[in-house]
Amino acid sequence: MERKVSKKPGGTAADERAARLKAALKANLGRRKGQAKARASADEGVAPEGSPQSDVDSGAGEG
């Protein structure tokens, strides 16, 4: 059976919660995209893509 969702102005508590979560998710995604873009532009000349970074420690040989 299919649930019918009514688009009432007030909405139910579940609808309001879903709208809040949707807005929060969209804002979070926007922040994360901005952070990734900032990191990419900051790292732009540090190491070519696909090459190992010198500041990453693999932990090999430490005891």
NULOVEX-265615 format. One record per atom (N, C-alpha, C, O, CB): residue number from 1; x, y, z. Coordinates in steps of 0.05 Angstrom, whole numbers, plus 5000, padded with zeros to 4 digits. Glycine has a CB too. Example, Ala and Ser with C-alpha at 12.3 -4.5 7.8 and 13.67 -1.06 7.14 Angstrom:
BEGIN
+-----+------+------+------+
: pos :    u :    v :    w :
+-----+------+------+------+
:   1 : 5264 : 4886 : 5156 :
:   1 : 5246 : 4910 : 5156 :
:   1 : 5264 : 4934 : 5156 :
:   1 : 5285 : 4934 : 5169 :
:   1 : 5226 : 4911 : 5181 :
:   2 : 5257 : 4955 : 5142 :
:   2 : 5273 : 4979 : 5143 :
:   2 : 5258 : 5001 : 5157 :
:   2 : 5268 : 5023 : 5161 :
:   2 : 5282 : 4988 : 5114 :
+-----+------+------+------+
***
This chain:
BEGIN
+-----+------+------+------+
: pos :    u :    v :    w :
+-----+------+------+------+
:   1 : 5017 : 4977 : 5000 :
:   1 : 5000 : 5000 : 5000 :
:   1 : 5018 : 5025 : 5000 :
:   1 : 5040 : 5025 : 5011 :
:   1 : 4981 : 5000 : 5024 :
:   2 : 5007 : 5045 : 4988 :
:   2 : 5023 : 5070 : 4986 :
:   2 : 5013 : 5091 : 5006 :
:   2 : 4988 : 5094 : 5008 :
:   2 : 5021 : 5081 : 4957 :
:   3 : 5031 : 5104 : 5019 :
:   3 : 5023 : 5125 : 5038 :
:   3 : 5020 : 5151 : 5023 :
:   3 : 5036 : 5158 : 5006 :
:   3 : 5045 : 5128 : 5061 :
:   4 : 4998 : 5165 : 5030 :
:   4 : 4994 : 5191 : 5018 :
:   4 : 5003 : 5212 : 5037 :
:   4 : 4995 : 5212 : 5061 :
:   4 : 4964 : 5194 : 5010 :
:   5 : 5019 : 5230 : 5028 :
:   5 : 5029 : 5252 : 5044 :
:   5 : 5014 : 5277 : 5037 :
:   5 : 5015 : 5286 : 5014 :
:   5 : 5060 : 5255 : 5041 :
:   6 : 5001 : 5289 : 5056 :
:   6 : 4987 : 5314 : 5051 :
:   6 : 5006 : 5337 : 5056 :
:   6 : 5023 : 5337 : 5074 :
:   6 : 4962 : 5316 : 5069 :
:   7 : 5003 : 5357 : 5040 :
:   7 : 5020 : 5381 : 5042 :
:   7 : 5004 : 5403 : 5056 :
:   7 : 4997 : 5423 : 5044 :
:   7 : 5029 : 5391 : 5013 :
:   8 : 5000 : 5399 : 5081 :
:   8 : 4985 : 5419 : 5097 :
:   8 : 5005 : 5441 : 5106 :
:   8 : 5028 : 5436 : 5109 :
:   8 : 4972 : 5406 : 5122 :
:   9 : 4995 : 5466 : 5109 :
:   9 : 5012 : 5488 : 5117 :
:   9 : 5027 : 5483 : 5143 :
:   9 : 5050 : 5489 : 5146 :
:   9 : 4996 : 5513 : 5119 :
:  10 : 5012 : 5472 : 5163 :
:  10 : 5025 : 5467 : 5189 :
:  10 : 5042 : 5442 : 5188 :
:  10 : 5064 : 5442 : 5200 :
:  10 : 5003 : 5464 : 5210 :
:  11 : 5033 : 5421 : 5175 :
:  11 : 5048 : 5396 : 5174 :
:  11 : 5048 : 5381 : 5200 :
:  11 : 5040 : 5392 : 5221 :
:  11 : 5076 : 5402 : 5165 :
:  12 : 5057 : 5357 : 5199 :
:  12 : 5059 : 5341 : 5224 :
:  12 : 5087 : 5345 : 5236 :
:  12 : 5104 : 5357 : 5223 :
:  12 : 5053 : 5312 : 5219 :
:  13 : 5090 : 5335 : 5259 :
:  13 : 5116 : 5337 : 5272 :
:  13 : 5137 : 5322 : 5256 :
:  13 : 5160 : 5331 : 5254 :
:  13 : 5115 : 5325 : 5301 :
:  14 : 5130 : 5299 : 5244 :
:  14 : 5149 : 5284 : 5227 :
:  14 : 5157 : 5300 : 5203 :
:  14 : 5180 : 5299 : 5194 :
:  14 : 5137 : 5257 : 5219 :
:  15 : 5137 : 5314 : 5190 :
:  15 : 5143 : 5330 : 5167 :
:  15 : 5162 : 5353 : 5174 :
:  15 : 5181 : 5359 : 5159 :
:  15 : 5117 : 5341 : 5154 :
:  16 : 5157 : 5366 : 5197 :
:  16 : 5173 : 5388 : 5205 :
:  16 : 5202 : 5378 : 5211 :
:  16 : 5221 : 5392 : 5205 :
:  16 : 5161 : 5402 : 5230 :
:  17 : 5204 : 5355 : 5224 :
:  17 : 5230 : 5344 : 5230 :
:  17 : 5245 : 5338 : 5205 :
:  17 : 5269 : 5343 : 5202 :
:  17 : 5227 : 5319 : 5248 :
:  18 : 5231 : 5326 : 5185 :
:  18 : 5244 : 5319 : 5160 :
:  18 : 5253 : 5344 : 5146 :
:  18 : 5275 : 5344 : 5133 :
:  18 : 5224 : 5304 : 5142 :
:  19 : 5238 : 5366 : 5147 :
:  19 : 5246 : 5391 : 5134 :
:  19 : 5271 : 5402 : 5148 :
:  19 : 5289 : 5412 : 5135 :
:  19 : 5223 : 5411 : 5135 :
:  20 : 5271 : 5401 : 5175 :
:  20 : 5295 : 5411 : 5190 :
:  20 : 5320 : 5395 : 5183 :
:  20 : 5341 : 5406 : 5178 :
:  20 : 5289 : 5410 : 5220 :
:  21 : 5316 : 5368 : 5182 :
:  21 : 5339 : 5351 : 5176 :
:  21 : 5349 : 5356 : 5148 :
:  21 : 5373 : 5356 : 5143 :
:  21 : 5332 : 5321 : 5179 :
:  22 : 5331 : 5360 : 5129 :
:  22 : 5338 : 5365 : 5101 :
:  22 : 5354 : 5391 : 5099 :
:  22 : 5374 : 5392 : 5085 :
:  22 : 5313 : 5367 : 5084 :
:  23 : 5345 : 5411 : 5113 :
:  23 : 5359 : 5437 : 5113 :
:  23 : 5387 : 5435 : 5126 :
:  23 : 5406 : 5446 : 5116 :
:  23 : 5342 : 5459 : 5127 :
:  24 : 5388 : 5420 : 5148 :
:  24 : 5414 : 5417 : 5162 :
:  24 : 5434 : 5401 : 5144 :
:  24 : 5457 : 5407 : 5144 :
:  24 : 5410 : 5403 : 5189 :
:  25 : 5424 : 5380 : 5131 :
:  25 : 5440 : 5364 : 5113 :
:  25 : 5451 : 5381 : 5090 :
:  25 : 5475 : 5379 : 5083 :
:  25 : 5425 : 5340 : 5103 :
:  26 : 5434 : 5398 : 5079 :
:  26 : 5442 : 5415 : 5057 :
:  26 : 5463 : 5435 : 5066 :
:  26 : 5483 : 5440 : 5052 :
:  26 : 5418 : 5430 : 5045 :
:  27 : 5460 : 5447 : 5089 :
:  27 : 5479 : 5466 : 5100 :
:  27 : 5506 : 5452 : 5106 :
:  27 : 5527 : 5463 : 5100 :
:  27 : 5468 : 5479 : 5125 :
:  28 : 5505 : 5428 : 5117 :
:  28 : 5529 : 5413 : 5124 :
:  28 : 5544 : 5405 : 5098 :
:  28 : 5568 : 5408 : 5097 :
:  28 : 5521 : 5387 : 5139 :
:  29 : 5529 : 5397 : 5078 :
:  29 : 5542 : 5390 : 5052 :
:  29 : 5555 : 5415 : 5040 :
:  29 : 5577 : 5412 : 5029 :
:  29 : 5521 : 5379 : 5033 :
:  30 : 5542 : 5437 : 5042 :
:  30 : 5554 : 5462 : 5032 :
:  30 : 5580 : 5469 : 5046 :
:  30 : 5600 : 5477 : 5033 :
:  30 : 5535 : 5485 : 5034 :
:  31 : 5580 : 5466 : 5072 :
:  31 : 5604 : 5472 : 5088 :
:  31 : 5627 : 5452 : 5081 :
:  31 : 5650 : 5461 : 5077 :
:  31 : 5599 : 5469 : 5118 :
:  32 : 5620 : 5427 : 5078 :
:  32 : 5640 : 5407 : 5072 :
:  32 : 5652 : 5411 : 5044 :
:  32 : 5676 : 5408 : 5040 :
:  32 : 5629 : 5379 : 5074 :
:  33 : 5635 : 5419 : 5025 :
:  33 : 5645 : 5425 : 4998 :
:  33 : 5664 : 5449 : 4999 :
:  33 : 5685 : 5449 : 4985 :
:  33 : 5622 : 5431 : 4979 :
:  34 : 5656 : 5469 : 5014 :
:  34 : 5674 : 5493 : 5017 :
:  34 : 5700 : 5486 : 5030 :
:  34 : 5721 : 5496 : 5021 :
:  34 : 5660 : 5514 : 5034 :
:  35 : 5700 : 5469 : 5050 :
:  35 : 5725 : 5461 : 5063 :
:  35 : 5742 : 5445 : 5044 :
:  35 : 5766 : 5449 : 5043 :
:  35 : 5719 : 5444 : 5088 :
:  36 : 5730 : 5427 : 5029 :
:  36 : 5745 : 5411 : 5010 :
:  36 : 5758 : 5428 : 4988 :
:  36 : 5780 : 5424 : 4980 :
:  36 : 5727 : 5389 : 4997 :
:  37 : 5742 : 5448 : 4979 :
:  37 : 5753 : 5466 : 4959 :
:  37 : 5776 : 5483 : 4970 :
:  37 : 5796 : 5487 : 4956 :
:  37 : 5730 : 5485 : 4948 :
:  38 : 5773 : 5492 : 4995 :
:  38 : 5795 : 5507 : 5007 :
:  38 : 5820 : 5490 : 5011 :
:  38 : 5842 : 5499 : 5006 :
:  38 : 5786 : 5518 : 5034 :
:  39 : 5816 : 5465 : 5019 :
:  39 : 5840 : 5447 : 5022 :
:  39 : 5853 : 5442 : 4995 :
:  39 : 5877 : 5442 : 4993 :
:  39 : 5831 : 5420 : 5035 :
:  40 : 5837 : 5438 : 4975 :
:  40 : 5848 : 5432 : 4948 :
:  40 : 5864 : 5456 : 4938 :
:  40 : 5885 : 5453 : 4926 :
:  40 : 5825 : 5425 : 4929 :
:  41 : 5854 : 5480 : 4942 :
:  41 : 5868 : 5504 : 4933 :
:  41 : 5893 : 5509 : 4950 :
:  41 : 5913 : 5519 : 4940 :
:  41 : 5850 : 5528 : 4933 :
:  42 : 5892 : 5502 : 4976 :
:  42 : 5915 : 5506 : 4993 :
:  42 : 5937 : 5485 : 4987 :
:  42 : 5961 : 5492 : 4988 :
:  42 : 5907 : 5504 : 5023 :
:  43 : 5929 : 5461 : 4979 :
:  43 : 5948 : 5440 : 4973 :
:  43 : 5957 : 5441 : 4944 :
:  43 : 5973 : 5424 : 4936 :
:  43 : 5936 : 5413 : 4979 :
:  44 : 5947 : 5460 : 4928 :
:  44 : 5951 : 5460 : 4899 :
:  44 : 5981 : 5461 : 4893 :
:  44 : 5979 : 5478 : 4875 :
:  44 : 5937 : 5483 : 4887 :
:  45 : 5999 : 5457 : 4893 :
:  45 : 6027 : 5459 : 4887 :
:  45 : 6043 : 5445 : 4908 :
:  45 : 6068 : 5443 : 4904 :
:  45 : 6035 : 5487 : 4885 :
:  46 : 6032 : 5435 : 4929 :
:  46 : 6048 : 5421 : 4949 :
:  46 : 6057 : 5394 : 4939 :
:  46 : 6080 : 5387 : 4940 :
:  46 : 6031 : 5418 : 4975 :
:  47 : 6039 : 5378 : 4930 :
:  47 : 6045 : 5351 : 4920 :
:  47 : 6028 : 5345 : 4896 :
:  47 : 6004 : 5349 : 4896 :
:  47 : 6041 : 5329 : 4942 :
:  48 : 6040 : 5335 : 4875 :
:  48 : 6024 : 5327 : 4851 :
:  48 : 6003 : 5306 : 4858 :
:  48 : 6008 : 5290 : 4876 :
:  48 : 6041 : 5318 : 4829 :
:  49 : 5982 : 5306 : 4844 :
:  49 : 5961 : 5286 : 4850 :
:  49 : 5971 : 5258 : 4845 :
:  49 : 5983 : 5252 : 4825 :
:  49 : 5936 : 5292 : 4832 :
:  50 : 5965 : 5240 : 4864 :
:  50 : 5973 : 5212 : 4862 :
:  50 : 6000 : 5206 : 4874 :
:  50 : 6008 : 5183 : 4876 :
:  50 : 5973 : 5205 : 4833 :
:  51 : 6015 : 5227 : 4882 :
:  51 : 6041 : 5221 : 4894 :
:  51 : 6039 : 5221 : 4924 :
:  51 : 6021 : 5234 : 4935 :
:  51 : 6062 : 5243 : 4885 :
:  52 : 6055 : 5206 : 4938 :
:  52 : 6054 : 5205 : 4967 :
:  52 : 6062 : 5231 : 4979 :
:  52 : 6080 : 5245 : 4969 :
:  52 : 6071 : 5182 : 4978 :
:  53 : 6049 : 5239 : 5001 :
:  53 : 6056 : 5263 : 5014 :
:  53 : 6079 : 5258 : 5034 :
:  53 : 6080 : 5237 : 5046 :
:  53 : 6032 : 5276 : 5029 :
:  54 : 6097 : 5277 : 5037 :
:  54 : 6120 : 5273 : 5054 :
:  54 : 6113 : 5275 : 5083 :
:  54 : 6127 : 5263 : 5100 :
:  54 : 6141 : 5294 : 5048 :
:  55 : 6091 : 5288 : 5091 :
:  55 : 6084 : 5291 : 5119 :
:  55 : 6068 : 5268 : 5130 :
:  55 : 6061 : 5267 : 5153 :
:  55 : 6070 : 5317 : 5124 :
:  56 : 6060 : 5249 : 5113 :
:  56 : 6045 : 5226 : 5122 :
:  56 : 6064 : 5204 : 5132 :
:  56 : 6082 : 5196 : 5117 :
:  56 : 6027 : 5215 : 5099 :
:  57 : 6060 : 5196 : 5157 :
:  57 : 6078 : 5175 : 5168 :
:  57 : 6064 : 5149 : 5167 :
:  57 : 6042 : 5145 : 5179 :
:  57 : 6086 : 5182 : 5197 :
:  58 : 6076 : 5130 : 5153 :
:  58 : 6063 : 5103 : 5151 :
:  58 : 6066 : 5087 : 5176 :
:  58 : 6051 : 5068 : 5180 :
:  58 : 6075 : 5088 : 5127 :
:  59 : 6085 : 5094 : 5193 :
:  59 : 6089 : 5079 : 5218 :
:  59 : 6107 : 5055 : 5214 :
:  59 : 6111 : 5040 : 5234 :
:  59 : 6062 : 5070 : 5228 :
:  60 : 6117 : 5050 : 5191 :
:  60 : 6135 : 5027 : 5186 :
:  60 : 6162 : 5032 : 5199 :
:  60 : 6173 : 5054 : 5197 :
:  60 : 6138 : 5022 : 5156 :
:  61 : 6172 : 5012 : 5212 :
:  61 : 6199 : 5014 : 5223 :
:  61 : 6200 : 5026 : 5251 :
:  61 : 6221 : 5028 : 5262 :
:  61 : 6216 : 5029 : 5206 :
:  62 : 6177 : 5034 : 5261 :
:  62 : 6177 : 5046 : 5288 :
:  62 : 6172 : 5024 : 5308 :
:  62 : 6157 : 5005 : 5302 :
:  62 : 6157 : 5069 : 5291 :
:  63 : 6183 : 5027 : 5331 :
:  63 : 6180 : 5005 : 5349 :
:  63 : 6171 : 5010 : 5375 :
:  63 : 6168 : 4992 : 5391 :
:  63 : 6202 : 4991 : 5350 :
+-----+------+------+------+
***
